Amino acid sequence: MTKIWSDLLRRIEAWPDEAQHELATVAREIEAELQGGTYRPTPEELVGIDRGLGDADAGRFASDEEIRAIFAKYRRV
């Protein structure tokens, strides 16, 4: 198993930063589940959570009717 992981890690180093970040996030989630602990968001994730909560408080989300209209417009039949 060690060779598989070392080969994979070598290839991951060539991935774009965003893809590496996404993989690290998923790995942290898996690790937290395996340890029976609670997932702890990164500082960047906390900023995103706070931004989303602020948007919700300010009512900056689409209404149910707006969402239905978008789905009706783009849904494949």
mmJSON file of the N, C-alpha and C atoms, coordinates in Angstrom:
{"data_MODEL":{"atom_site":{
"group_PDB":["ATOM","ATOM","ATOM","ATOM","ATOM","ATOM","ATOM","ATOM","ATOM","ATOM","ATOM","ATOM","ATOM","ATOM","ATOM","ATOM","ATOM","ATOM","ATOM","ATOM","ATOM","ATOM","ATOM","ATOM","ATOM","ATOM","ATOM","ATOM","ATOM","ATOM","ATOM","ATOM","ATOM","ATOM","ATOM","ATOM","ATOM","ATOM","ATOM","ATOM","ATOM","ATOM","ATOM","ATOM","ATOM","ATOM","ATOM","ATOM","ATOM","ATOM","ATOM","ATOM","ATOM","ATOM","ATOM","ATOM","ATOM","ATOM","ATOM","ATOM","ATOM","ATOM","ATOM","ATOM","ATOM","ATOM","ATOM","ATOM","ATOM","ATOM","ATOM","ATOM","ATOM","ATOM","ATOM","ATOM","ATOM","ATOM","ATOM","ATOM","ATOM","ATOM","ATOM","ATOM","ATOM","ATOM","ATOM","ATOM","ATOM","ATOM","ATOM","ATOM","ATOM","ATOM","ATOM","ATOM","ATOM","ATOM","ATOM","ATOM","ATOM","ATOM","ATOM","ATOM","ATOM","ATOM","ATOM","ATOM","ATOM","ATOM","ATOM","ATOM","ATOM","ATOM","ATOM","ATOM","ATOM","ATOM","ATOM","ATOM","ATOM","ATOM","ATOM","ATOM","ATOM","ATOM","ATOM","ATOM","ATOM","ATOM","ATOM","ATOM","ATOM","ATOM","ATOM","ATOM","ATOM","ATOM","ATOM","ATOM","ATOM","ATOM","ATOM","ATOM","ATOM","ATOM","ATOM","ATOM","ATOM","ATOM","ATOM","ATOM","ATOM","ATOM","ATOM","ATOM","ATOM","ATOM","ATOM","ATOM","ATOM","ATOM","ATOM","ATOM","ATOM","ATOM","ATOM","ATOM","ATOM","ATOM","ATOM","ATOM","ATOM","ATOM","ATOM","ATOM","ATOM","ATOM","ATOM","ATOM","ATOM","ATOM","ATOM","ATOM","ATOM","ATOM","ATOM","ATOM","ATOM","ATOM","ATOM","ATOM","ATOM","ATOM","ATOM","ATOM","ATOM","ATOM","ATOM","ATOM","ATOM","ATOM","ATOM","ATOM","ATOM","ATOM","ATOM","ATOM","ATOM","ATOM","ATOM","ATOM","ATOM","ATOM","ATOM","ATOM","ATOM","ATOM","ATOM","ATOM","ATOM","ATOM","ATOM","ATOM","ATOM","ATOM","ATOM","ATOM","ATOM","ATOM","ATOM"],
"id":[1,2,3,4,5,6,7,8,9,10,11,12,13,14,15,16,17,18,19,20,21,22,23,24,25,26,27,28,29,30,31,32,33,34,35,36,37,38,39,40,41,42,43,44,45,46,47,48,49,50,51,52,53,54,55,56,57,58,59,60,61,62,63,64,65,66,67,68,69,70,71,72,73,74,75,76,77,78,79,80,81,82,83,84,85,86,87,88,89,90,91,92,93,94,95,96,97,98,99,100,101,102,103,104,105,106,107,108,109,110,111,112,113,114,115,116,117,118,119,120,121,122,123,124,125,126,127,128,129,130,131,132,133,134,135,136,137,138,139,140,141,142,143,144,145,146,147,148,149,150,151,152,153,154,155,156,157,158,159,160,161,162,163,164,165,166,167,168,169,170,171,172,173,174,175,176,177,178,179,180,181,182,183,184,185,186,187,188,189,190,191,192,193,194,195,196,197,198,199,200,201,202,203,204,205,206,207,208,209,210,211,212,213,214,215,216,217,218,219,220,221,222,223,224,225,226,227,228,229,230,231],
"type_symbol":["N","C","C","N","C","C","N","C","C","N","C","C","N","C","C","N","C","C","N","C","C","N","C","C","N","C","C","N","C","C","N","C","C","N","C","C","N","C","C","N","C","C","N","C","C","N","C","C","N","C","C","N","C","C","N","C","C","N","C","C","N","C","C","N","C","C","N","C","C","N","C","C","N","C","C","N","C","C","N","C","C","N","C","C","N","C","C","N","C","C","N","C","C","N","C","C","N","C","C","N","C","C","N","C","C","N","C","C","N","C","C","N","C","C","N","C","C","N","C","C","N","C","C","N","C","C","N","C","C","N","C","C","N","C","C","N","C","C","N","C","C","N","C","C","N","C","C","N","C","C","N","C","C","N","C","C","N","C","C","N","C","C","N","C","C","N","C","C","N","C","C","N","C","C","N","C","C","N","C","C","N","C","C","N","C","C","N","C","C","N","C","C","N","C","C","N","C","C","N","C","C","N","C","C","N","C","C","N","C","C","N","C","C","N","C","C","N","C","C","N","C","C","N","C","C","N","C","C","N","C","C"],
"label_atom_id":["N","CA","C","N","CA","C","N","CA","C","N","CA","C","N","CA","C","N","CA","C","N","CA","C","N","CA","C","N","CA","C","N","CA","C","N","CA","C","N","CA","C","N","CA","C","N","CA","C","N","CA","C","N","CA","C","N","CA","C","N","CA","C","N","CA","C","N","CA","C","N","CA","C","N","CA","C","N","CA","C","N","CA","C","N","CA","C","N","CA","C","N","CA","C","N","CA","C","N","CA","C","N","CA","C","N","CA","C","N","CA","C","N","CA","C","N","CA","C","N","CA","C","N","CA","C","N","CA","C","N","CA","C","N","CA","C","N","CA","C","N","CA","C","N","CA","C","N","CA","C","N","CA","C","N","CA","C","N","CA","C","N","CA","C","N","CA","C","N","CA","C","N","CA","C","N","CA","C","N","CA","C","N","CA","C","N","CA","C","N","CA","C","N","CA","C","N","CA","C","N","CA","C","N","CA","C","N","CA","C","N","CA","C","N","CA","C","N","CA","C","N","CA","C","N","CA","C","N","CA","C","N","CA","C","N","CA","C","N","CA","C","N","CA","C","N","CA","C","N","CA","C","N","CA","C","N","CA","C","N","CA","C","N","CA","C","N","CA","C"],
"label_alt_id":[null,null,null,null,null,null,null,null,null,null,null,null,null,null,null,null,null,null,null,null,null,null,null,null,null,null,null,null,null,null,null,null,null,null,null,null,null,null,null,null,null,null,null,null,null,null,null,null,null,null,null,null,null,null,null,null,null,null,null,null,null,null,null,null,null,null,null,null,null,null,null,null,null,null,null,null,null,null,null,null,null,null,null,null,null,null,null,null,null,null,null,null,null,null,null,null,null,null,null,null,null,null,null,null,null,null,null,null,null,null,null,null,null,null,null,null,null,null,null,null,null,null,null,null,null,null,null,null,null,null,null,null,null,null,null,null,null,null,null,null,null,null,null,null,null,null,null,null,null,null,null,null,null,null,null,null,null,null,null,null,null,null,null,null,null,null,null,null,null,null,null,null,null,null,null,null,null,null,null,null,null,null,null,null,null,null,null,null,null,null,null,null,null,null,null,null,null,null,null,null,null,null,null,null,null,null,null,null,null,null,null,null,null,null,null,null,null,null,null,null,null,null,null,null,null,null,null,null,null,null,null],
"label_comp_id":["MET","MET","MET","THR","THR","THR","LYS","LYS","LYS","ILE","ILE","ILE","TRP","TRP","TRP","SER","SER","SER","ASP","ASP","ASP","LEU","LEU","LEU","LEU","LEU","LEU","ARG","ARG","ARG","ARG","ARG","ARG","ILE","ILE","ILE","GLU","GLU","GLU","ALA","ALA","ALA","TRP","TRP","TRP","PRO","PRO","PRO","ASP","ASP","ASP","GLU","GLU","GLU","ALA","ALA","ALA","GLN","GLN","GLN","HIS","HIS","HIS","GLU","GLU","GLU","LEU","LEU","LEU","ALA","ALA","ALA","THR","THR","THR","VAL","VAL","VAL","ALA","ALA","ALA","ARG","ARG","ARG","GLU","GLU","GLU","ILE","ILE","ILE","GLU","GLU","GLU","ALA","ALA","ALA","GLU","GLU","GLU","LEU","LEU","LEU","GLN","GLN","GLN","GLY","GLY","GLY","GLY","GLY","GLY","THR","THR","THR","TYR","TYR","TYR","ARG","ARG","ARG","PRO","PRO","PRO","THR","THR","THR","PRO","PRO","PRO","GLU","GLU","GLU","GLU","GLU","GLU","LEU","LEU","LEU","VAL","VAL","VAL","GLY","GLY","GLY","ILE","ILE","ILE","ASP","ASP","ASP","ARG","ARG","ARG","GLY","GLY","GLY","LEU","LEU","LEU","GLY","GLY","GLY","ASP","ASP","ASP","ALA","ALA","ALA","ASP","ASP","ASP","ALA","ALA","ALA","GLY","GLY","GLY","ARG","ARG","ARG","PHE","PHE","PHE","ALA","ALA","ALA","SER","SER","SER","ASP","ASP","ASP","GLU","GLU","GLU","GLU","GLU","GLU","ILE","ILE","ILE","ARG","ARG","ARG","ALA","ALA","ALA","ILE","ILE","ILE","PHE","PHE","PHE","ALA","ALA","ALA","LYS","LYS","LYS","TYR","TYR","TYR","ARG","ARG","ARG","ARG","ARG","ARG","VAL","VAL","VAL"],
"label_asym_id":["A","A","A","A","A","A","A","A","A","A","A","A","A","A","A","A","A","A","A","A","A","A","A","A","A","A","A","A","A","A","A","A","A","A","A","A","A","A","A","A","A","A","A","A","A","A","A","A","A","A","A","A","A","A","A","A","A","A","A","A","A","A","A","A","A","A","A","A","A","A","A","A","A","A","A","A","A","A","A","A","A","A","A","A","A","A","A","A","A","A","A","A","A","A","A","A","A","A","A","A","A","A","A","A","A","A","A","A","A","A","A","A","A","A","A","A","A","A","A","A","A","A","A","A","A","A","A","A","A","A","A","A","A","A","A","A","A","A","A","A","A","A","A","A","A","A","A","A","A","A","A","A","A","A","A","A","A","A","A","A","A","A","A","A","A","A","A","A","A","A","A","A","A","A","A","A","A","A","A","A","A","A","A","A","A","A","A","A","A","A","A","A","A","A","A","A","A","A","A","A","A","A","A","A","A","A","A","A","A","A","A","A","A","A","A","A","A","A","A","A","A","A","A","A","A","A","A","A","A","A","A"],
"label_entity_id":["1","1","1","1","1","1","1","1","1","1","1","1","1","1","1","1","1","1","1","1","1","1","1","1","1","1","1","1","1","1","1","1","1","1","1","1","1","1","1","1","1","1","1","1","1","1","1","1","1","1","1","1","1","1","1","1","1","1","1","1","1","1","1","1","1","1","1","1","1","1","1","1","1","1","1","1","1","1","1","1","1","1","1","1","1","1","1","1","1","1","1","1","1","1","1","1","1","1","1","1","1","1","1","1","1","1","1","1","1","1","1","1","1","1","1","1","1","1","1","1","1","1","1","1","1","1","1","1","1","1","1","1","1","1","1","1","1","1","1","1","1","1","1","1","1","1","1","1","1","1","1","1","1","1","1","1","1","1","1","1","1","1","1","1","1","1","1","1","1","1","1","1","1","1","1","1","1","1","1","1","1","1","1","1","1","1","1","1","1","1","1","1","1","1","1","1","1","1","1","1","1","1","1","1","1","1","1","1","1","1","1","1","1","1","1","1","1","1","1","1","1","1","1","1","1","1","1","1","1","1","1"],
"label_seq_id":[1,1,1,2,2,2,3,3,3,4,4,4,5,5,5,6,6,6,7,7,7,8,8,8,9,9,9,10,10,10,11,11,11,12,12,12,13,13,13,14,14,14,15,15,15,16,16,16,17,17,17,18,18,18,19,19,19,20,20,20,21,21,21,22,22,22,23,23,23,24,24,24,25,25,25,26,26,26,27,27,27,28,28,28,29,29,29,30,30,30,31,31,31,32,32,32,33,33,33,34,34,34,35,35,35,36,36,36,37,37,37,38,38,38,39,39,39,40,40,40,41,41,41,42,42,42,43,43,43,44,44,44,45,45,45,46,46,46,47,47,47,48,48,48,49,49,49,50,50,50,51,51,51,52,52,52,53,53,53,54,54,54,55,55,55,56,56,56,57,57,57,58,58,58,59,59,59,60,60,60,61,61,61,62,62,62,63,63,63,64,64,64,65,65,65,66,66,66,67,67,67,68,68,68,69,69,69,70,70,70,71,71,71,72,72,72,73,73,73,74,74,74,75,75,75,76,76,76,77,77,77],
"pdbx_PDB_ins_code":[null,null,null,null,null,null,null,null,null,null,null,null,null,null,null,null,null,null,null,null,null,null,null,null,null,null,null,null,null,null,null,null,null,null,null,null,null,null,null,null,null,null,null,null,null,null,null,null,null,null,null,null,null,null,null,null,null,null,null,null,null,null,null,null,null,null,null,null,null,null,null,null,null,null,null,null,null,null,null,null,null,null,null,null,null,null,null,null,null,null,null,null,null,null,null,null,null,null,null,null,null,null,null,null,null,null,null,null,null,null,null,null,null,null,null,null,null,null,null,null,null,null,null,null,null,null,null,null,null,null,null,null,null,null,null,null,null,null,null,null,null,null,null,null,null,null,null,null,null,null,null,null,null,null,null,null,null,null,null,null,null,null,null,null,null,null,null,null,null,null,null,null,null,null,null,null,null,null,null,null,null,null,null,null,null,null,null,null,null,null,null,null,null,null,null,null,null,null,null,null,null,null,null,null,null,null,null,null,null,null,null,null,null,null,null,null,null,null,null,null,null,null,null,null,null,null,null,null,null,null,null],
"Cartn_x":[0.807,0.0,0.859,2.015,2.874,3.256,3.6,3.982,2.809,1.619,0.424,0.268,0.368,0.177,1.305,2.539,3.642,3.526,3.11,2.901,1.776,0.684,-0.45,-0.074,0.616,1.003,1.911,2.771,3.646,2.803,1.776,0.916,0.071,-0.39,-1.226,-0.479,0.821,1.614,1.495,1.164,1.027,-0.389,-1.321,-2.704,-2.791,-3.813,-4.051,-4.33,-4.009,-4.189,-5.616,-6.583,-7.982,-8.313,-7.806,-8.049,-7.357,-6.139,-5.433,-6.196,-6.724,-7.498,-8.75,-9.416,-10.626,-10.311,-9.222,-8.823,-8.491,-7.798,-7.447,-8.699,-9.685,-10.933,-11.642,-11.735,-12.385,-11.605,-10.291,-9.464,-9.667,-9.759,-10.001,-11.358,-12.365,-13.699,-13.667,-12.999,-12.895,-12.151,-11.069,-10.277,-11.106,-11.879,-12.715,-13.739,-14.332,-15.302,-14.638,-13.449,-12.75,-12.343,-12.055,-11.643,-12.84,-14.039,-15.228,-15.386,-14.64,-14.681,-15.578,-15.504,-16.281,-15.378,-15.898,-15.127,-14.961,-13.767,-13.494,-13.153,-14.01,-13.754,-12.482,-11.887,-10.692,-11.116,-10.156,-10.498,-11.176,-10.722,-11.343,-12.802,-13.044,-14.414,-15.296,-14.737,-15.506,-15.905,-15.008,-15.337,-16.511,-16.479,-17.572,-18.881,-18.811,-20.007,-20.591,-19.719,-20.189,-20.812,-20.198,-20.734,-22.121,-22.274,-23.566,-24.627,-24.26,-25.217,-25.614,-24.631,-24.935,-25.881,-25.653,-26.543,-27.954,-28.032,-29.351,-30.062,-29.335,-29.929,-30.401,-29.676,-30.019,-31.047,-31.456,-32.452,-31.925,-30.625,-30.022,-30.016,-31.06,-31.194,-32.413,-32.403,-33.53,-34.754,-35.908,-37.149,-37.459,-38.393,-38.795,-39.317,-40.062,-40.618,-39.506,-38.492,-37.362,-36.621,-36.456,-35.786,-36.61,-37.919,-38.785,-38.691,-38.651,-38.57,-37.254,-36.163,-34.866,-34.884,-35.415,-35.483,-36.371,-37.496,-38.393,-37.704,-36.894,-36.217,-35.127,-34.385,-33.207,-33.349,-34.445,-34.618,-34.718,-33.997,-34.057,-35.293,-35.979,-37.203,-36.906],
"Cartn_y":[-1.195,0.0,1.271,1.216,2.385,2.924,2.039,2.485,3.152,2.594,3.199,4.635,4.833,6.173,7.121,6.638,7.538,7.959,7.031,7.39,8.407,8.166,9.083,10.462,10.512,11.8,12.589,11.887,12.553,13.217,12.506,13.066,14.222,14.101,15.141,16.466,16.415,17.644,18.467,17.821,18.522,19.038,18.66,19.116,20.615,21.258,22.675,22.798,23.953,24.179,23.894,24.291,24.098,22.609,21.785,20.34,19.736,20.2,19.716,20.084,21.302,21.764,20.914,20.604,19.787,18.39,17.802,16.482,16.527,17.563,17.69,17.826,18.551,18.72,17.385,16.629,15.316,14.391,14.412,13.554,13.908,15.207,15.623,15.139,15.19,14.717,13.215,12.452,11.004,10.717,11.424,11.215,11.502,12.567,12.907,11.81,11.272,10.185,8.94,8.613,7.418,7.536,8.752,8.971,9.166,9.127,9.297,10.704,11.616,12.994,13.858,15.105,16.098,16.79,16.983,17.696,19.146,19.646,21.042,21.786,22.738,23.467,24.291,24.5,25.34,26.793,27.692,29.118,29.627,29.145,29.564,29.099,27.86,27.344,28.135,28.518,29.312,30.658,31.258,32.518,32.302,31.22,30.908,30.653,29.953,29.688,30.997,31.853,33.152,33.982,33.947,34.696,34.173,32.848,32.255,32.59,32.545,32.899,34.373,35.227,36.651,36.866,36.156,36.257,35.795,34.72,34.222,35.247,35.821,36.84,38.058,38.391,39.557,39.224,37.958,37.562,37.526,37.274,37.289,35.912,35.149,33.859,33.896,33.051,32.989,32.416,32.917,32.396,31.031,30.31,29.015,29.17,30.223,30.459,30.724,31.489,31.735,30.44,29.594,28.304,27.432,27.375,26.587,27.102,28.422,29.006,28.611,28.615,28.226,26.753,25.886,24.469,24.252,24.967,24.811,25.245,26.262,26.78,25.833,25.205,24.439,22.926,22.46,21.02,20.308,19.199,18.389,17.52,17.414,16.623,15.234],
"Cartn_z":[0.0,0.0,0.0,0.579,0.668,-0.711,-1.645,-2.988,-3.684,-3.518,-4.135,-3.655,-2.338,-1.784,-2.171,-2.168,-2.529,-3.995,-4.867,-6.275,-6.415,-5.691,-5.756,-5.222,-4.107,-3.525,-4.467,-5.18,-6.151,-7.252,-7.715,-8.767,-8.234,-6.992,-6.389,-6.333,-6.125,-6.06,-7.342,-8.454,-9.73,-9.952,-9.076,-9.214,-8.945,-9.486,-9.14,-7.636,-7.077,-5.648,-5.193,-5.992,-5.61,-5.461,-6.365,-6.299,-5.077,-4.772,-3.592,-2.322,-2.285,-1.127,-0.946,-2.045,-1.981,-1.447,-1.92,-1.443,0.052,0.478,1.9,2.755,2.276,3.015,3.19,2.12,2.19,3.121,3.043,3.898,5.374,5.685,7.074,7.57,6.699,7.077,7.375,6.518,6.722,8.018,8.239,9.45,10.705,10.694,11.848,12.104,11.046,11.207,11.784,11.291,11.764,13.226,13.662,15.041,15.964,15.375,16.19,16.724,16.156,16.622,15.777,16.044,15.322,14.314,13.105,12.089,12.506,12.42,12.764,11.48,11.105,9.86,9.937,8.777,8.676,8.835,9.096,9.173,7.898,6.732,5.469,5.399,5.854,5.85,6.811,7.962,8.925,8.332,7.554,6.881,5.932,5.166,4.245,4.974,6.099,6.897,7.41,7.951,8.451,7.333,6.144,5.007,4.638,4.607,4.285,5.315,6.594,7.642,7.548,7.234,7.048,5.879,4.781,3.621,3.982,4.759,5.165,6.042,6.982,7.858,7.076,6.004,5.192,4.111,4.038,3.053,1.632,1.465,0.134,-0.526,-0.318,-0.989,-1.885,-2.884,-3.816,-3.09,-3.469,-2.897,-3.506,-2.897,-3.445,-4.871,-5.105,-6.441,-7.466,-7.078,-7.981,-8.302,-7.321,-7.536,-8.483,-8.263,-9.153,-10.589,-10.765,-12.109,-12.799,-12.055,-12.622,-13.022,-12.133,-12.475,-13.694,-13.761,-14.903,-16.201,-16.118,-17.315,-17.818,-16.887,-17.293,-17.123,-16.585,-16.376,-17.716,-17.811,-19.037,-18.976,-20.095,-20.149,-20.625],
"occupancy":[1.0,1.0,1.0,1.0,1.0,1.0,1.0,1.0,1.0,1.0,1.0,1.0,1.0,1.0,1.0,1.0,1.0,1.0,1.0,1.0,1.0,1.0,1.0,1.0,1.0,1.0,1.0,1.0,1.0,1.0,1.0,1.0,1.0,1.0,1.0,1.0,1.0,1.0,1.0,1.0,1.0,1.0,1.0,1.0,1.0,1.0,1.0,1.0,1.0,1.0,1.0,1.0,1.0,1.0,1.0,1.0,1.0,1.0,1.0,1.0,1.0,1.0,1.0,1.0,1.0,1.0,1.0,1.0,1.0,1.0,1.0,1.0,1.0,1.0,1.0,1.0,1.0,1.0,1.0,1.0,1.0,1.0,1.0,1.0,1.0,1.0,1.0,1.0,1.0,1.0,1.0,1.0,1.0,1.0,1.0,1.0,1.0,1.0,1.0,1.0,1.0,1.0,1.0,1.0,1.0,1.0,1.0,1.0,1.0,1.0,1.0,1.0,1.0,1.0,1.0,1.0,1.0,1.0,1.0,1.0,1.0,1.0,1.0,1.0,1.0,1.0,1.0,1.0,1.0,1.0,1.0,1.0,1.0,1.0,1.0,1.0,1.0,1.0,1.0,1.0,1.0,1.0,1.0,1.0,1.0,1.0,1.0,1.0,1.0,1.0,1.0,1.0,1.0,1.0,1.0,1.0,1.0,1.0,1.0,1.0,1.0,1.0,1.0,1.0,1.0,1.0,1.0,1.0,1.0,1.0,1.0,1.0,1.0,1.0,1.0,1.0,1.0,1.0,1.0,1.0,1.0,1.0,1.0,1.0,1.0,1.0,1.0,1.0,1.0,1.0,1.0,1.0,1.0,1.0,1.0,1.0,1.0,1.0,1.0,1.0,1.0,1.0,1.0,1.0,1.0,1.0,1.0,1.0,1.0,1.0,1.0,1.0,1.0,1.0,1.0,1.0,1.0,1.0,1.0,1.0,1.0,1.0,1.0,1.0,1.0,1.0,1.0,1.0,1.0,1.0,1.0],
"B_iso_or_equiv":[0.0,0.0,0.0,0.0,0.0,0.0,0.0,0.0,0.0,0.0,0.0,0.0,0.0,0.0,0.0,0.0,0.0,0.0,0.0,0.0,0.0,0.0,0.0,0.0,0.0,0.0,0.0,0.0,0.0,0.0,0.0,0.0,0.0,0.0,0.0,0.0,0.0,0.0,0.0,0.0,0.0,0.0,0.0,0.0,0.0,0.0,0.0,0.0,0.0,0.0,0.0,0.0,0.0,0.0,0.0,0.0,0.0,0.0,0.0,0.0,0.0,0.0,0.0,0.0,0.0,0.0,0.0,0.0,0.0,0.0,0.0,0.0,0.0,0.0,0.0,0.0,0.0,0.0,0.0,0.0,0.0,0.0,0.0,0.0,0.0,0.0,0.0,0.0,0.0,0.0,0.0,0.0,0.0,0.0,0.0,0.0,0.0,0.0,0.0,0.0,0.0,0.0,0.0,0.0,0.0,0.0,0.0,0.0,0.0,0.0,0.0,0.0,0.0,0.0,0.0,0.0,0.0,0.0,0.0,0.0,0.0,0.0,0.0,0.0,0.0,0.0,0.0,0.0,0.0,0.0,0.0,0.0,0.0,0.0,0.0,0.0,0.0,0.0,0.0,0.0,0.0,0.0,0.0,0.0,0.0,0.0,0.0,0.0,0.0,0.0,0.0,0.0,0.0,0.0,0.0,0.0,0.0,0.0,0.0,0.0,0.0,0.0,0.0,0.0,0.0,0.0,0.0,0.0,0.0,0.0,0.0,0.0,0.0,0.0,0.0,0.0,0.0,0.0,0.0,0.0,0.0,0.0,0.0,0.0,0.0,0.0,0.0,0.0,0.0,0.0,0.0,0.0,0.0,0.0,0.0,0.0,0.0,0.0,0.0,0.0,0.0,0.0,0.0,0.0,0.0,0.0,0.0,0.0,0.0,0.0,0.0,0.0,0.0,0.0,0.0,0.0,0.0,0.0,0.0,0.0,0.0,0.0,0.0,0.0,0.0,0.0,0.0,0.0,0.0,0.0,0.0],
"pdbx_formal_charge":[null,null,null,null,null,null,null,null,null,null,null,null,null,null,null,null,null,null,null,null,null,null,null,null,null,null,null,null,null,null,null,null,null,null,null,null,null,null,null,null,null,null,null,null,null,null,null,null,null,null,null,null,null,null,null,null,null,null,null,null,null,null,null,null,null,null,null,null,null,null,null,null,null,null,null,null,null,null,null,null,null,null,null,null,null,null,null,null,null,null,null,null,null,null,null,null,null,null,null,null,null,null,null,null,null,null,null,null,null,null,null,null,null,null,null,null,null,null,null,null,null,null,null,null,null,null,null,null,null,null,null,null,null,null,null,null,null,null,null,null,null,null,null,null,null,null,null,null,null,null,null,null,null,null,null,null,null,null,null,null,null,null,null,null,null,null,null,null,null,null,null,null,null,null,null,null,null,null,null,null,null,null,null,null,null,null,null,null,null,null,null,null,null,null,null,null,null,null,null,null,null,null,null,null,null,null,null,null,null,null,null,null,null,null,null,null,null,null,null,null,null,null,null,null,null,null,null,null,null,null,null],
"auth_seq_id":[1,1,1,2,2,2,3,3,3,4,4,4,5,5,5,6,6,6,7,7,7,8,8,8,9,9,9,10,10,10,11,11,11,12,12,12,13,13,13,14,14,14,15,15,15,16,16,16,17,17,17,18,18,18,19,19,19,20,20,20,21,21,21,22,22,22,23,23,23,24,24,24,25,25,25,26,26,26,27,27,27,28,28,28,29,29,29,30,30,30,31,31,31,32,32,32,33,33,33,34,34,34,35,35,35,36,36,36,37,37,37,38,38,38,39,39,39,40,40,40,41,41,41,42,42,42,43,43,43,44,44,44,45,45,45,46,46,46,47,47,47,48,48,48,49,49,49,50,50,50,51,51,51,52,52,52,53,53,53,54,54,54,55,55,55,56,56,56,57,57,57,58,58,58,59,59,59,60,60,60,61,61,61,62,62,62,63,63,63,64,64,64,65,65,65,66,66,66,67,67,67,68,68,68,69,69,69,70,70,70,71,71,71,72,72,72,73,73,73,74,74,74,75,75,75,76,76,76,77,77,77],
"auth_comp_id":["MET","MET","MET","THR","THR","THR","LYS","LYS","LYS","ILE","ILE","ILE","TRP","TRP","TRP","SER","SER","SER","ASP","ASP","ASP","LEU","LEU","LEU","LEU","LEU","LEU","ARG","ARG","ARG","ARG","ARG","ARG","ILE","ILE","ILE","GLU","GLU","GLU","ALA","ALA","ALA","TRP","TRP","TRP","PRO","PRO","PRO","ASP","ASP","ASP","GLU","GLU","GLU","ALA","ALA","ALA","GLN","GLN","GLN","HIS","HIS","HIS","GLU","GLU","GLU","LEU","LEU","LEU","ALA","ALA","ALA","THR","THR","THR","VAL","VAL","VAL","ALA","ALA","ALA","ARG","ARG","ARG","GLU","GLU","GLU","ILE","ILE","ILE","GLU","GLU","GLU","ALA","ALA","ALA","GLU","GLU","GLU","LEU","LEU","LEU","GLN","GLN","GLN","GLY","GLY","GLY","GLY","GLY","GLY","THR","THR","THR","TYR","TYR","TYR","ARG","ARG","ARG","PRO","PRO","PRO","THR","THR","THR","PRO","PRO","PRO","GLU","GLU","GLU","GLU","GLU","GLU","LEU","LEU","LEU","VAL","VAL","VAL","GLY","GLY","GLY","ILE","ILE","ILE","ASP","ASP","ASP","ARG","ARG","ARG","GLY","GLY","GLY","LEU","LEU","LEU","GLY","GLY","GLY","ASP","ASP","ASP","ALA","ALA","ALA","ASP","ASP","ASP","ALA","ALA","ALA","GLY","GLY","GLY","ARG","ARG","ARG","PHE","PHE","PHE","ALA","ALA","ALA","SER","SER","SER","ASP","ASP","ASP","GLU","GLU","GLU","GLU","GLU","GLU","ILE","ILE","ILE","ARG","ARG","ARG","ALA","ALA","ALA","ILE","ILE","ILE","PHE","PHE","PHE","ALA","ALA","ALA","LYS","LYS","LYS","TYR","TYR","TYR","ARG","ARG","ARG","ARG","ARG","ARG","VAL","VAL","VAL"],
"auth_asym_id":["A","A","A","A","A","A","A","A","A","A","A","A","A","A","A","A","A","A","A","A","A","A","A","A","A","A","A","A","A","A","A","A","A","A","A","A","A","A","A","A","A","A","A","A","A","A","A","A","A","A","A","A","A","A","A","A","A","A","A","A","A","A","A","A","A","A","A","A","A","A","A","A","A","A","A","A","A","A","A","A","A","A","A","A","A","A","A","A","A","A","A","A","A","A","A","A","A","A","A","A","A","A","A","A","A","A","A","A","A","A","A","A","A","A","A","A","A","A","A","A","A","A","A","A","A","A","A","A","A","A","A","A","A","A","A","A","A","A","A","A","A","A","A","A","A","A","A","A","A","A","A","A","A","A","A","A","A","A","A","A","A","A","A","A","A","A","A","A","A","A","A","A","A","A","A","A","A","A","A","A","A","A","A","A","A","A","A","A","A","A","A","A","A","A","A","A","A","A","A","A","A","A","A","A","A","A","A","A","A","A","A","A","A","A","A","A","A","A","A","A","A","A","A","A","A","A","A","A","A","A","A"],
"auth_atom_id":["N","CA","C","N","CA","C","N","CA","C","N","CA","C","N","CA","C","N","CA","C","N","CA","C","N","CA","C","N","CA","C","N","CA","C","N","CA","C","N","CA","C","N","CA","C","N","CA","C","N","CA","C","N","CA","C","N","CA","C","N","CA","C","N","CA","C","N","CA","C","N","CA","C","N","CA","C","N","CA","C","N","CA","C","N","CA","C","N","CA","C","N","CA","C","N","CA","C","N","CA","C","N","CA","C","N","CA","C","N","CA","C","N","CA","C","N","CA","C","N","CA","C","N","CA","C","N","CA","C","N","CA","C","N","CA","C","N","CA","C","N","CA","C","N","CA","C","N","CA","C","N","CA","C","N","CA","C","N","CA","C","N","CA","C","N","CA","C","N","CA","C","N","CA","C","N","CA","C","N","CA","C","N","CA","C","N","CA","C","N","CA","C","N","CA","C","N","CA","C","N","CA","C","N","CA","C","N","CA","C","N","CA","C","N","CA","C","N","CA","C","N","CA","C","N","CA","C","N","CA","C","N","CA","C","N","CA","C","N","CA","C","N","CA","C","N","CA","C","N","CA","C","N","CA","C","N","CA","C","N","CA","C","N","CA","C","N","CA","C"],
"pdbx_PDB_model_num":[1,1,1,1,1,1,1,1,1,1,1,1,1,1,1,1,1,1,1,1,1,1,1,1,1,1,1,1,1,1,1,1,1,1,1,1,1,1,1,1,1,1,1,1,1,1,1,1,1,1,1,1,1,1,1,1,1,1,1,1,1,1,1,1,1,1,1,1,1,1,1,1,1,1,1,1,1,1,1,1,1,1,1,1,1,1,1,1,1,1,1,1,1,1,1,1,1,1,1,1,1,1,1,1,1,1,1,1,1,1,1,1,1,1,1,1,1,1,1,1,1,1,1,1,1,1,1,1,1,1,1,1,1,1,1,1,1,1,1,1,1,1,1,1,1,1,1,1,1,1,1,1,1,1,1,1,1,1,1,1,1,1,1,1,1,1,1,1,1,1,1,1,1,1,1,1,1,1,1,1,1,1,1,1,1,1,1,1,1,1,1,1,1,1,1,1,1,1,1,1,1,1,1,1,1,1,1,1,1,1,1,1,1,1,1,1,1,1,1,1,1,1,1,1,1,1,1,1,1,1,1]
}}}
